[in-house]
């Protein structure tokens, strides 16, 4: 039986991560609390404070329990200060993933999602419940894809972008880095870096001023 550790365990997304692990008939080794000064017990498993991490607990694969790109990036930097972790992809057993797709380290695929042929999810992408990603997509590092979002074929999403719940991205559209696609938006044209778009058809309403939705972090490769 495999065991996983979850970092930033006070996040509201921790319960979702735990459910994926349990649906895989696997268990949680540690819930790592990076916020509290004293242990807050959890019914989901054993809790350890981040300040008490030792090399002996770093053998289990680690999942970052942050659903937004900026927080996930910052939490990874924090976790990596403790040493070298194993960031295996966490794939829900109810998801449908093409054998020709590529799922990189640190990715999380939630229940009832589908990843089509020749699509690549780069490191630390989170795909939420019932999202559909079509064929020949390239999804950049730290992207978040909300519940029920639909990405058609040959879509390219730049690093650190956020695709809201129920959004639809038309075939061949390119979404820039650090962009935000509002919930329910229908995107039929390319979206530039840092843009926030909403509506049907989607239109730019403003621009993200800092990297990763307010977290000023250095750029990464898409």
C-alpha positions as semicolon CSV with decimal commas, in nm:
position;residue;x (nm);y (nm);z (nm)
1;X;0,000;0,000;0,000
2;X;0,125;0,348;-0,090
3;X;0,132;0,635;0,158
4;X;0,121;1,006;0,078
5;X;0,199;1,323;0,270
6;X;0,000;1,643;0,222
7;X;0,171;1,982;0,267
8;X;-0,024;2,290;0,383
9;X;-0,279;2,066;0,548
10;X;-0,495;2,348;0,687
11;X;-0,599;2,437;0,334
12;X;-0,963;2,374;0,246
13;X;-0,840;2,170;-0,052
14;X;-0,677;1,912;0,177
15;X;-1,003;1,716;0,207
16;X;-1,023;1,688;-0,173
17;X;-0,666;1,558;-0,188
18;X;-0,743;1,309;0,088
19;X;-1,047;1,175;-0,098
20;X;-0,838;1,110;-0,408
21;X;-0,586;0,917;-0,200
22;X;-0,857;0,712;-0,033
23;X;-1,030;0,634;-0,364
24;X;-0,696;0,487;-0,472
25;X;-0,714;0,258;-0,167
26;X;-0,403;0,431;-0,033
27;X;-0,335;0,613;0,291
28;X;-0,207;0,943;0,425
29;X;0,129;0,924;0,599
30;X;0,146;1,281;0,728
31;X;-0,058;1,600;0,721
32;X;0,205;1,873;0,728
33;X;0,084;2,193;0,893
34;X;0,292;2,489;0,774
35;X;0,088;2,750;0,962
36;X;0,023;2,657;1,325
37;X;0,258;2,682;1,619
38;X;0,098;2,385;1,797
39;X;-0,057;2,074;1,648
40;X;-0,421;2,095;1,543
41;X;-0,543;1,735;1,528
42;X;-0,728;1,612;1,220
43;X;-0,958;1,318;1,156
44;X;-0,782;1,272;0,820
45;X;-0,454;1,153;0,967
46;X;-0,141;1,228;1,166
47;X;-0,036;1,592;1,181
48;X;0,318;1,723;1,199
49;X;0,429;2,086;1,209
50;X;0,645;2,194;0,916
51;X;0,913;2,317;1,157
52;X;0,951;1,959;1,285
53;X;1,006;1,793;0,946
54;X;1,296;1,553;0,943
55;X;1,457;1,352;0,664
56;X;1,290;1,031;0,780
57;X;0,940;1,154;0,692
58;X;1,036;1,265;0,341
59;X;1,012;0,922;0,181
60;X;0,641;0,934;0,097
61;X;0,522;1,125;-0,213
62;X;0,420;1,482;-0,126
63;X;0,109;1,662;-0,252
64;X;0,063;2,039;-0,226
65;X;-0,288;2,119;-0,103
66;X;-0,328;2,455;-0,273
67;X;-0,582;2,496;-0,551
68;X;-0,459;2,832;-0,686
69;X;-0,137;2,872;-0,888
70;X;0,027;3,144;-0,680
71;X;-0,023;2,977;-0,345
72;X;0,085;2,642;-0,484
73;X;0,406;2,795;-0,618
74;X;0,487;2,970;-0,290
75;X;0,411;2,657;-0,086
76;X;0,640;2,450;-0,308
77;X;0,926;2,693;-0,249
78;X;0,860;2,665;0,124
79;X;0,840;2,284;0,122
80;X;1,162;2,254;-0,078
81;X;1,356;2,441;0,190
82;X;1,322;2,128;0,404
83;X;1,495;1,906;0,149
84;X;1,422;1,697;-0,158
85;X;1,067;1,561;-0,183
86;X;0,914;1,305;-0,417
87;X;0,640;1,484;-0,614
88;X;0,460;1,197;-0,785
89;X;0,146;1,273;-0,988
90;X;-0,175;1,198;-0,796
91;X;-0,439;1,063;-1,034
92;X;-0,792;0,985;-0,925
93;X;-0,896;0,631;-1,025
94;X;-1,220;0,765;-1,175
95;X;-1,032;0,991;-1,419
96;X;-0,979;0,884;-1,780
97;X;-0,625;0,952;-1,899
98;X;-0,504;0,867;-2,248
99;X;-0,201;0,641;-2,268
100;X;-0,030;0,892;-2,499
101;X;-0,072;1,182;-2,256
102;X;0,213;1,304;-2,036
103;X;0,147;1,392;-1,672
104;X;0,446;1,552;-1,500
105;X;0,555;1,556;-1,135
106;X;0,329;1,721;-0,880
107;X;0,013;1,713;-1,092
108;X;-0,323;1,636;-0,931
109;X;-0,614;1,500;-1,137
110;X;-0,942;1,498;-0,946
111;X;-1,243;1,270;-0,993
112;X;-1,423;1,218;-1,326
113;X;-1,176;1,429;-1,524
114;X;-1,050;1,328;-1,867
115;X;-0,717;1,393;-2,036
116;X;-0,713;1,317;-2,410
117;X;-0,443;1,187;-2,641
118;X;-0,103;1,354;-2,684
119;X;-0,176;1,615;-2,420
120;X;0,098;1,722;-2,178
121;X;0,041;1,853;-1,828
122;X;0,361;2,012;-1,706
123;X;0,466;2,010;-1,340
124;X;0,220;2,096;-1,059
125;X;-0,093;2,135;-1,271
126;X;-0,418;2,082;-1,080
127;X;-0,724;1,956;-1,270
128;X;-1,040;1,974;-1,064
129;X;-1,357;1,762;-1,073
130;X;-1,511;1,666;-1,408
131;X;-1,283;1,887;-1,617
132;X;-1,217;1,779;-1,976
133;X;-0,887;1,846;-2,152
134;X;-0,884;1,765;-2,523
135;X;-0,617;1,619;-2,749
136;X;-0,280;1,782;-2,817
137;X;-0,306;2,036;-2,536
138;X;-0,001;2,180;-2,361
139;X;-0,078;2,293;-2,006
140;X;0,198;2,496;-1,844
141;X;0,344;2,461;-1,496
142;X;0,127;2,545;-1,194
143;X;-0,191;2,593;-1,400
144;X;-0,523;2,535;-1,220
145;X;-0,825;2,409;-1,414
146;X;-1,157;2,447;-1,235
147;X;-1,443;2,198;-1,202
148;X;-1,627;2,123;-1,524
149;X;-1,399;2,331;-1,746
150;X;-1,369;2,215;-2,108
151;X;-1,053;2,265;-2,312
152;X;-1,092;2,161;-2,676
153;X;-0,812;2,027;-2,895
154;X;-0,474;2,194;-2,943
155;X;-0,519;2,446;-2,662
156;X;-0,205;2,591;-2,504
157;X;-0,220;2,735;-2,152
158;X;0,080;2,931;-2,023
159;X;0,233;2,878;-1,679
160;X;0,051;2,993;-1,369
161;X;-0,286;3,057;-1,531
162;X;-0,623;2,989;-1,371
163;X;-0,916;2,845;-1,570
164;X;-1,241;2,898;-1,379
165;X;-1,520;2,649;-1,320
166;X;-1,724;2,568;-1,629
167;X;-1,510;2,775;-1,866
168;X;-1,490;2,662;-2,230
169;X;-1,175;2,711;-2,437
170;X;-1,224;2,673;-2,815
171;X;-0,991;2,463;-3,035
172;X;-0,645;2,600;-3,097
173;X;-0,673;2,892;-2,852
174;X;-0,360;3,005;-2,669
175;X;-0,396;3,128;-2,312
176;X;-0,105;3,342;-2,193
177;X;0,089;3,298;-1,871
178;X;-0,054;3,429;-1,542
179;X;-0,394;3,482;-1,702
180;X;-0,731;3,429;-1,537
181;X;-1,032;3,284;-1,720
182;X;-1,353;3,357;-1,531
183;X;-1,605;3,092;-1,437
184;X;-1,832;3,007;-1,730
185;X;-1,633;3,213;-1,980
186;X;-1,632;3,104;-2,344
187;X;-1,291;3,179;-2,494
188;X;-1,278;3,180;-2,874
189;X;-0,969;3,399;-2,924
190;X;-0,615;3,395;-2,786
191;X;-0,564;3,552;-2,443
192;X;-0,248;3,753;-2,374
193;X;-0,027;3,720;-2,068
194;X;-0,168;3,851;-1,738
195;X;-0,517;3,914;-1,879
196;X;-0,839;3,854;-1,686
197;X;-1,125;3,757;-1,918
198;X;-1,493;3,688;-1,850
199;X;-1,816;3,640;-2,041
200;X;-1,944;3,481;-2,363
201;X;-1,758;3,555;-2,578
202;X;-1,483;3,626;-2,326
203;X;-1,345;3,979;-2,308
204;X;-1,057;4,133;-2,114
205;X;-1,176;4,328;-1,808
206;X;-0,839;4,396;-1,644
207;X;-0,482;4,268;-1,607
208;X;-0,309;4,089;-1,322
209;X;-0,052;4,334;-1,185
210;X;0,173;4,077;-1,020
211;X;0,282;3,727;-1,107
212;X;0,052;3,436;-1,022
213;X;-0,260;3,629;-0,918
214;X;-0,091;3,862;-0,673
215;X;0,217;3,658;-0,578
216;X;0,523;3,829;-0,722
217;X;0,736;3,531;-0,817
218;X;0,996;3,478;-1,088
219;X;0,877;3,349;-1,429
220;X;0,898;2,982;-1,519
221;X;0,906;2,798;-1,849
222;X;0,561;2,731;-1,999
